[in-house]
Amino acid sequence: MSLPPEKASELKQLIHQQLSKMDVHGRIREILAETIREELAPDQQHLSTEDLIKALRRRGIIDDVMKELNFVTDSVEQELPSSPKQPICFDRQSTLKKSDGTRMADSTTMLSISDPIHMVLIKTDIFGETTLVASYFLEWRSVLGSENGVTSLTVELMGVGTESKVSVGILNIKLEMYPPLNQTLSQEVVNTQGDCEDHANLLCSLLLGYGLEAFVCVGTKAKGVPHAWVMTCGTDGTITFWESLTGHRYIHKPTNPDEPPVAEQPKPLYPYRTIGCVFNHQMFLGNCQPSDAVETCVFDLNDESKWKPMSEEAIKSVCAPGATTSLPPFPPLCASTIDASVTSNEIEMQLRLLVSEHRKDLGLTTVWEDQLSYLLSPALASYEFERTTSISAGNEEFQDAIRRAVPDGHTFKGFPIHFVYRNARRAFATCLRSPFCEEIICCRGDQVRLAVRVRVFTYPESACAVWIMFACKYRSVL
């Protein structure tokens, strides 16, 4: 590293002041005289440099002058000083963030960053004065092209100024990219985000992997909003719609528009209005029925008068093995970083505060019953178990426990609800939009006791299922 003339002059002046303050020159002269007097034999004409260094080290001069060193790494306005170390070796791990604002930089952005990492070796004496010992600019971008994003190298640190050709020491460096740049897991999965099409494709792929006959349906919801959902065809002909955004399932029972008006028709519970086509990795079928209304559609996919298939050659040109670029194996999903127990307690306490404030605004007092809240826990666990396995368990035991906890003449009401986020205020606002939940939260009567229980169930990539149940018991005064 070259310094401007004025900086070099300033550095020399600082070094001279430091040496004068410690009277280093005088102490060296004294030690030199003693060494010549005591150790120089009559037949010797001179002392070697090695002999002088040994004498200085033996009397502690070198340790006093270079008592402490400080290692500093600088990169793009980041300075990461290490703790002081004795001048023997360094063993330090630093994390340098390469980012654009608040976002971590991708591989393309990393390649465009040409700033080297500036490493500086600084000496700190017993008086706290710092002196520049060595400086090195590290070209770090070689790690971007290295295998597995890891590379090791060795650099020699040279002195500064007049000692620019004198070696100060050897530095062994290991550079590692974190996180690895070769992750190909879809951004929707990593961020637990994506639109309805992304979710429908993912859910359909999972169901196909489990051996079901599954299709992605493309159509509309209310008011003509485009939408995608999943359909499975059972061996008995049962058609099931899967809403990938919520996990809800609906059995499709088509209505016959030719039936007389007096005939009772099943009322659809699903939110879907029209359907234009269905597809999976092997088939693409267009709806060619007189009406594209979902409630009147017949899902006999083998009937070409109702569902027009795309040619197998066209599908194989897109979906056949080798038709698409092969991708490296997906990395494993990251384990959840959410503490389920702590998060459940935090959300529950926030909801208690929100309920108390809401009732206070209505002129109502709030009395919580912890035992009743505790009894709600098994029910929430049972709901999540049923949601993930479609198996109902523990409902009879929960009902029996509630009957034992509610005295004669009292009424119990409970309202469970499921969310995929952990925002307590947002969840509370959603619950108040339900008339039944609002009736529980704003309960009036004699001996009103309220309860709320929250259970958070964690999944990979920090996704979570949040179950909340509001409950109350009271004796009616009407």
C-alpha positions as CSV (number, residue, x, y, z in Angstrom):
1,M,0.0,0.0,0.0
2,S,1.4,3.4,-0.9
3,L,0.7,6.5,1.3
4,P,0.6,10.1,0.1
5,P,3.8,12.0,1.1
6,E,2.0,14.0,3.7
7,K,0.5,10.9,5.3
8,A,3.9,9.1,5.2
9,S,5.5,12.1,6.9
10,E,2.8,12.2,9.6
11,L,3.2,8.4,10.2
12,K,7.0,8.8,10.6
13,Q,6.4,11.6,13.1
14,L,4.0,9.5,15.1
15,I,6.5,6.6,15.2
16,H,9.3,8.9,16.2
17,Q,7.2,10.4,19.0
18,Q,6.2,7.0,20.3
19,L,9.8,5.7,20.3
20,S,10.9,8.9,22.1
21,K,8.1,8.6,24.7
22,M,9.2,5.1,25.6
23,D,12.9,6.0,25.4
24,V,13.5,3.0,23.2
25,H,16.7,4.4,21.7
26,G,18.3,5.0,25.1
27,R,17.3,1.5,26.4
28,I,18.7,-0.1,23.2
29,R,22.0,1.7,23.7
30,E,22.3,0.6,27.3
31,I,21.5,-3.1,26.4
32,L,24.0,-2.9,23.5
33,A,26.8,-1.6,25.8
34,E,26.0,-4.3,28.4
35,T,26.0,-7.0,25.8
36,I,29.3,-5.9,24.3
37,R,30.8,-5.8,27.8
38,E,29.4,-9.1,29.0
39,E,29.2,-11.3,26.0
40,L,31.8,-10.2,23.4
41,A,34.8,-12.4,23.8
42,P,38.3,-11.0,23.2
43,D,38.7,-13.0,19.9
44,Q,35.4,-11.7,18.5
45,Q,35.3,-8.5,16.4
46,H,31.5,-8.0,16.2
47,L,28.1,-9.1,17.4
48,S,25.6,-10.6,14.9
49,T,22.1,-9.2,14.4
50,E,20.7,-12.4,15.8
51,D,22.7,-11.9,19.0
52,L,21.4,-8.3,19.4
53,I,17.8,-9.4,18.8
54,K,18.2,-12.2,21.4
55,A,19.5,-9.6,23.9
56,L,16.6,-7.2,23.2
57,R,14.1,-10.0,23.6
58,R,15.7,-11.3,26.8
59,R,15.3,-7.8,28.4
60,G,11.7,-7.3,27.2
61,I,12.3,-4.5,24.8
62,I,10.5,-6.1,21.9
63,D,7.6,-7.2,24.1
64,D,7.2,-3.6,25.4
65,V,7.3,-2.1,21.9
66,M,4.9,-4.7,20.3
67,K,2.8,-5.6,23.2
68,E,-0.5,-5.7,21.5
69,L,-1.7,-5.9,17.9
70,N,-5.2,-5.2,16.5
71,F,-6.5,-6.7,13.3
72,V,-9.1,-4.8,11.3
73,T,-11.1,-5.9,8.2
74,D,-12.7,-3.2,6.1
75,S,-15.1,-3.8,3.2
76,V,-17.6,-1.3,1.6
77,E,-18.0,1.0,4.6
78,Q,-17.9,-1.9,7.1
79,E,-15.2,-2.0,9.7
80,L,-14.8,-5.2,11.9
81,P,-12.0,-4.8,14.4
82,S,-11.0,-7.9,16.3
83,S,-10.1,-8.0,20.0
84,P,-6.4,-7.3,20.7
85,K,-4.1,-10.3,20.3
86,Q,-0.5,-11.0,21.3
87,P,1.8,-10.9,18.3
88,I,1.9,-14.7,17.8
89,C,-1.1,-15.7,15.6
90,F,-4.6,-14.7,14.7
91,D,-7.7,-16.9,14.7
92,R,-10.7,-14.9,13.7
93,Q,-14.0,-15.4,11.9
94,S,-15.6,-12.3,10.4
95,T,-18.9,-12.0,8.5
96,L,-19.0,-9.3,5.8
97,K,-22.5,-8.6,4.4
98,K,-22.8,-7.8,0.8
99,S,-26.2,-6.3,0.3
100,D,-28.3,-3.8,-1.6
101,G,-30.1,-1.7,1.0
102,T,-32.0,-4.2,3.2
103,R,-31.8,-7.1,0.8
104,M,-29.0,-9.7,0.5
105,A,-27.3,-9.5,-2.9
106,D,-27.7,-12.3,-5.4
107,S,-24.9,-13.8,-7.4
108,T,-25.3,-11.3,-10.3
109,T,-25.1,-8.4,-7.9
110,M,-22.1,-9.9,-6.1
111,L,-20.2,-10.1,-9.4
112,S,-20.8,-6.4,-10.0
113,I,-19.2,-5.4,-6.6
114,S,-15.6,-4.7,-7.4
115,D,-14.6,-3.3,-4.0
116,P,-11.8,-5.4,-2.4
117,I,-11.7,-6.3,1.3
118,H,-9.2,-4.0,3.0
119,M,-7.3,-5.8,5.8
120,V,-5.3,-3.7,8.1
121,L,-2.8,-4.8,10.9
122,I,-2.6,-2.3,13.7
123,K,-0.3,-2.3,16.7
124,T,-1.5,-0.9,20.0
125,D,1.1,-0.1,22.7
126,I,0.8,0.0,26.5
127,F,-0.3,3.7,26.3
128,G,-3.1,3.0,23.9
129,E,-1.4,4.5,20.9
130,T,-2.1,2.7,17.6
131,T,0.4,2.3,14.8
132,L,-0.2,0.9,11.3
133,V,1.9,-2.2,10.8
134,A,0.6,-3.7,7.5
135,S,-2.2,-3.3,4.9
136,Y,-3.6,-5.6,2.3
137,F,-6.3,-5.4,-0.3
138,L,-8.0,-8.8,-0.7
139,E,-9.6,-9.7,-4.0
140,W,-12.5,-11.8,-2.7
141,R,-14.6,-12.5,-5.8
142,S,-12.7,-15.7,-6.6
143,V,-14.9,-17.4,-4.0
144,L,-18.0,-16.8,-6.3
145,G,-16.5,-19.3,-8.8
146,S,-15.2,-21.8,-6.4
147,E,-16.7,-25.2,-5.8
148,N,-19.3,-25.2,-2.9
149,G,-18.6,-21.5,-2.4
150,V,-15.5,-22.1,-0.3
151,T,-11.9,-21.2,-1.0
152,S,-8.7,-20.9,1.0
153,L,-5.6,-18.8,0.3
154,T,-2.5,-17.6,2.0
155,V,-1.2,-14.0,1.8
156,E,2.0,-12.4,3.0
157,L,1.5,-9.1,4.9
158,M,4.3,-6.6,4.2
159,G,5.3,-3.6,6.2
160,V,4.5,0.0,5.2
161,G,6.6,3.0,4.2
162,T,10.4,2.2,4.3
163,E,9.5,-1.3,5.5
164,S,7.3,-2.1,2.5
165,K,9.6,-4.9,1.5
166,V,9.8,-6.4,4.9
167,S,7.5,-9.3,5.7
168,V,5.3,-8.8,8.8
169,G,3.7,-12.3,8.8
170,I,1.7,-14.9,6.9
171,L,-2.1,-14.8,7.0
172,N,-4.1,-17.9,6.2
173,I,-7.6,-17.0,4.9
174,K,-10.7,-19.2,4.3
175,L,-13.6,-17.5,2.5
176,E,-17.0,-19.0,2.5
177,M,-20.3,-17.8,0.9
178,Y,-23.3,-17.8,3.2
179,P,-26.0,-18.8,2.2
180,P,-24.7,-20.8,-0.7
181,L,-25.6,-19.3,-4.1
182,N,-26.6,-22.6,-5.7
183,Q,-29.9,-23.0,-3.9
184,T,-32.6,-23.7,-6.5
185,L,-35.5,-24.1,-4.2
186,S,-38.4,-22.1,-5.6
187,Q,-38.7,-18.6,-4.0
188,E,-42.4,-19.2,-3.3
189,V,-41.5,-22.1,-1.0
190,V,-38.5,-20.4,0.6
191,N,-40.5,-17.2,1.4
192,T,-43.8,-19.2,2.1
193,Q,-45.3,-16.8,-0.5
194,G,-46.8,-17.1,-3.9
195,D,-50.1,-16.6,-5.7
196,C,-52.9,-19.1,-6.1
197,E,-51.4,-20.7,-9.2
198,D,-48.1,-21.4,-7.4
199,H,-49.9,-23.0,-4.5
200,A,-52.2,-25.0,-6.7
201,N,-49.2,-26.4,-8.8
202,L,-47.4,-27.3,-5.6
203,L,-50.4,-29.0,-4.0
204,C,-51.2,-30.9,-7.1
205,S,-47.7,-32.2,-7.4
206,L,-47.8,-33.3,-3.8
207,L,-51.1,-35.2,-4.3
208,L,-49.8,-36.8,-7.5
209,G,-46.8,-37.9,-5.5
210,Y,-49.1,-39.6,-3.0
211,G,-50.7,-41.6,-5.8
212,L,-53.9,-39.6,-6.2
213,E,-55.4,-38.6,-9.6
214,A,-55.0,-34.8,-9.2
215,F,-55.5,-31.9,-11.6
216,V,-55.0,-28.1,-11.4
217,C,-58.3,-26.4,-12.2
218,V,-58.2,-22.9,-13.9
219,G,-61.3,-20.8,-13.7
220,T,-62.8,-17.9,-11.8
221,K,-64.3,-17.1,-8.4
222,A,-67.0,-14.6,-7.5
223,K,-67.0,-11.4,-9.6
224,G,-65.0,-13.1,-12.3
225,V,-61.7,-13.0,-10.4
226,P,-59.3,-15.5,-12.0
227,H,-58.4,-18.4,-9.7
228,A,-56.7,-21.8,-9.7
229,W,-57.5,-24.7,-7.3
230,V,-56.9,-28.5,-7.2
231,M,-59.3,-31.3,-8.0
232,T,-58.9,-35.0,-7.2
233,C,-60.9,-37.8,-8.7
234,G,-61.7,-40.8,-6.5
235,T,-62.0,-44.3,-7.7
236,D,-65.7,-44.2,-6.8
237,G,-66.2,-41.1,-9.0
238,T,-66.1,-38.6,-6.1
239,I,-64.8,-35.2,-7.2
240,T,-63.1,-33.3,-4.4
241,F,-62.0,-29.6,-4.8
242,W,-58.9,-28.5,-2.7
243,E,-58.4,-24.8,-2.0
244,S,-54.6,-24.6,-1.8
245,L,-54.6,-21.2,0.0
246,T,-56.7,-22.3,3.0
247,G,-56.6,-26.1,3.0
248,H,-60.4,-26.3,2.7
249,R,-61.9,-29.2,0.8
250,Y,-65.3,-29.4,-0.9
251,I,-67.2,-32.4,-2.4
252,H,-68.6,-31.5,-5.8
253,K,-72.2,-32.5,-6.5
254,P,-73.3,-31.2,-9.9
255,T,-76.7,-29.7,-10.4
256,N,-78.9,-30.5,-13.4
257,P,-80.1,-27.3,-15.0
258,D,-82.8,-29.2,-16.9
259,E,-84.5,-30.3,-13.6
260,P,-87.8,-28.6,-12.9
261,P,-87.6,-25.6,-10.6
262,V,-89.5,-27.4,-7.9
263,A,-86.8,-30.1,-7.6
264,E,-84.4,-29.5,-4.7
265,Q,-80.8,-28.9,-6.0
266,P,-77.7,-29.2,-3.8
267,K,-76.3,-25.8,-2.9
268,P,-72.6,-25.5,-3.6
269,L,-70.4,-24.6,-0.7
270,Y,-67.2,-23.9,-2.7
271,P,-66.4,-20.4,-3.9
272,Y,-65.7,-21.3,-7.5
273,R,-67.9,-20.0,-10.3
274,T,-66.5,-21.1,-13.7
275,I,-63.9,-23.6,-15.0
276,G,-62.1,-23.5,-18.3
277,C,-59.6,-26.3,-18.2
278,V,-57.8,-28.8,-16.0
279,F,-54.3,-30.2,-16.3
280,N,-51.5,-32.2,-14.7
281,H,-48.2,-33.5,-15.9
282,Q,-49.8,-36.0,-18.3
283,M,-53.1,-34.4,-19.5
284,F,-54.5,-31.1,-20.5
285,L,-58.3,-31.0,-20.9
286,G,-60.5,-28.1,-22.1
287,N,-64.0,-27.7,-20.9
288,C,-66.4,-27.9,-23.9
289,Q,-69.7,-28.3,-22.0
290,P,-72.6,-26.0,-22.8
291,S,-72.0,-24.1,-19.6
292,D,-68.7,-23.4,-17.9
293,A,-70.4,-22.9,-14.5
294,V,-68.7,-25.2,-12.0
295,E,-71.9,-26.2,-10.3
296,T,-73.3,-27.7,-13.5
297,C,-70.1,-29.3,-14.8
298,V,-69.8,-33.0,-15.0
299,F,-66.2,-34.1,-14.4
300,D,-66.2,-37.3,-16.5
301,L,-62.8,-36.6,-18.0
302,N,-63.0,-39.6,-20.4
303,D,-66.0,-38.1,-22.2
304,E,-64.5,-36.1,-25.1
305,S,-67.9,-34.4,-25.7
306,K,-67.4,-32.7,-22.3
307,W,-63.6,-32.4,-22.0
308,K,-61.5,-31.9,-25.1
309,P,-58.0,-33.4,-24.5
310,M,-54.8,-31.9,-25.9
311,S,-52.8,-34.2,-28.2
312,E,-50.2,-36.5,-26.4
313,E,-47.5,-35.3,-28.8
314,A,-48.0,-31.7,-27.7
315,I,-47.9,-32.6,-24.0
316,K,-44.8,-34.8,-24.4
317,S,-43.0,-32.0,-26.2
318,V,-43.2,-30.0,-22.9
319,C,-43.5,-32.6,-20.2
320,A,-41.5,-35.5,-21.5
321,P,-38.2,-36.4,-19.7
322,G,-35.4,-34.3,-21.2
323,A,-37.8,-31.7,-22.6
324,T,-36.9,-29.3,-19.9
325,T,-33.5,-28.2,-18.6
326,S,-32.4,-30.5,-15.8
327,L,-31.9,-28.7,-12.5
328,P,-29.5,-29.7,-9.7
329,P,-31.0,-31.5,-6.7
330,F,-33.1,-29.2,-4.5
331,P,-31.5,-28.4,-1.2
332,P,-33.4,-29.7,1.9
333,L,-35.9,-27.5,3.6
334,C,-34.6,-25.5,6.5
335,A,-35.9,-26.3,9.9
336,S,-38.2,-23.9,11.6
337,T,-36.6,-21.2,13.7
338,I,-39.9,-20.5,15.6
339,D,-40.2,-21.5,19.2
340,A,-43.8,-22.8,19.2
341,S,-44.3,-22.6,23.0
342,V,-42.9,-19.1,23.3
343,T,-44.8,-17.8,20.3
344,S,-48.0,-19.4,21.5
345,N,-47.7,-17.7,24.9
346,E,-46.9,-14.3,23.3
347,I,-49.9,-14.3,21.0
348,E,-52.2,-15.5,23.8
349,M,-51.1,-12.6,26.1
350,Q,-51.5,-10.1,23.3
351,L,-55.0,-11.4,22.6
352,R,-56.0,-11.2,26.3
353,L,-54.9,-7.6,26.3
354,L,-56.9,-6.9,23.1
355,V,-60.0,-8.6,24.5
356,S,-59.8,-6.7,27.8
357,E,-59.4,-3.4,26.0
358,H,-62.3,-4.1,23.7
359,R,-64.6,-5.1,26.6
360,K,-63.5,-2.0,28.5
361,D,-64.6,0.2,25.6
362,L,-68.0,-1.5,25.8
363,G,-68.2,-0.8,29.6
364,L,-67.7,-4.5,30.5
365,T,-65.3,-6.0,33.0
366,T,-63.1,-9.0,32.0
367,V,-62.4,-12.0,34.2
368,W,-60.2,-14.7,32.8
369,E,-60.3,-18.4,33.9
370,D,-56.9,-20.0,33.4
371,Q,-58.3,-23.6,34.0
372,L,-60.8,-23.2,31.2
373,S,-58.1,-21.9,28.9
374,Y,-56.0,-24.9,29.7
375,L,-58.8,-27.3,28.8
376,L,-58.9,-25.8,25.3
377,S,-55.4,-27.0,24.5
378,P,-56.3,-30.6,23.5
379,A,-59.0,-29.4,21.2
380,L,-56.6,-27.2,19.2
381,A,-54.1,-30.1,18.9
382,S,-56.9,-32.3,17.7
383,Y,-58.0,-29.7,15.1
384,E,-54.5,-29.5,13.6
385,F,-54.2,-33.3,13.6
386,E,-57.4,-33.6,11.8
387,R,-56.4,-30.9,9.3
388,T,-53.2,-32.7,8.4
389,T,-54.4,-36.3,8.5
390,S,-58.2,-36.0,8.0
391,I,-58.6,-38.2,11.1
392,S,-60.7,-36.9,14.0
393,A,-59.5,-37.8,17.4
394,G,-60.0,-36.7,21.0
395,N,-63.3,-34.9,20.5
396,E,-65.3,-37.0,23.0
397,E,-62.6,-36.5,25.7
398,F,-62.7,-32.7,25.1
399,Q,-66.5,-32.5,25.4
400,D,-66.4,-34.5,28.6
401,A,-63.8,-32.2,30.2
402,I,-65.8,-29.1,29.3
403,R,-69.0,-30.6,30.8
404,R,-67.2,-31.2,34.0
405,A,-65.8,-27.7,34.0
406,V,-69.1,-25.9,33.4
407,P,-71.5,-25.8,36.4
408,D,-75.2,-26.6,36.0
409,G,-77.2,-23.7,34.8
410,H,-74.3,-22.2,32.9
411,T,-73.7,-22.0,29.2
412,F,-70.4,-22.7,27.4
413,K,-69.5,-21.3,24.0
414,G,-66.3,-21.8,22.0
415,F,-65.0,-20.5,18.7
416,P,-61.9,-22.0,17.1
417,I,-60.2,-20.4,14.1
418,H,-57.1,-21.1,12.1
419,F,-54.5,-18.7,10.7
420,V,-51.2,-19.0,8.9
421,Y,-49.7,-15.8,10.3
422,R,-48.6,-14.7,13.8
423,N,-50.0,-11.2,14.0
424,A,-52.3,-11.1,17.0
425,R,-54.0,-7.8,16.2
426,R,-54.7,-8.8,12.6
427,A,-56.2,-12.1,13.9
428,F,-58.3,-10.4,16.5
429,A,-59.8,-8.0,13.9
430,T,-60.6,-11.0,11.7
431,C,-62.3,-12.8,14.6
432,L,-64.5,-9.8,15.4
433,R,-65.9,-10.0,11.9
434,S,-67.5,-13.3,12.9
435,P,-70.9,-12.7,14.7
436,F,-70.4,-15.9,16.8
437,C,-66.9,-14.9,17.9
438,E,-68.0,-11.3,18.7
439,E,-70.9,-12.8,20.8
440,I,-68.3,-14.7,22.9
441,I,-65.9,-11.7,23.3
442,C,-68.7,-9.3,24.1
443,C,-70.5,-11.8,26.3
444,R,-72.9,-10.4,28.9
445,G,-74.5,-12.3,31.8
446,D,-74.0,-13.4,35.4
447,Q,-70.6,-14.9,36.4
448,V,-69.1,-14.5,32.9
449,R,-65.7,-16.1,32.6
450,L,-63.6,-15.8,29.5
451,A,-60.8,-18.0,28.1
452,V,-58.5,-17.9,25.1
453,R,-55.9,-20.5,24.1
454,V,-53.3,-20.3,21.3
455,R,-51.4,-23.2,19.8
456,V,-48.7,-22.6,17.2
457,F,-47.6,-25.6,15.1
458,T,-44.3,-25.1,13.2
459,Y,-43.3,-26.5,9.8
460,P,-40.2,-26.2,7.6
461,E,-39.0,-22.9,6.3
462,S,-40.6,-21.2,9.4
463,A,-44.1,-21.7,8.1
464,C,-46.6,-22.2,10.9
465,A,-50.3,-23.0,11.6
466,V,-51.8,-20.9,14.3
467,W,-55.0,-22.1,16.1
468,I,-56.9,-19.8,18.3
469,M,-60.0,-20.6,20.4
470,F,-62.1,-18.0,22.3
471,A,-64.5,-19.4,24.8
472,C,-66.7,-18.2,27.6
473,K,-69.0,-19.7,30.2
474,Y,-71.8,-17.7,31.9
475,R,-75.2,-18.0,33.6
476,S,-77.8,-16.3,31.5
477,V,-79.9,-13.6,33.3
478,L,-82.6,-13.6,30.7
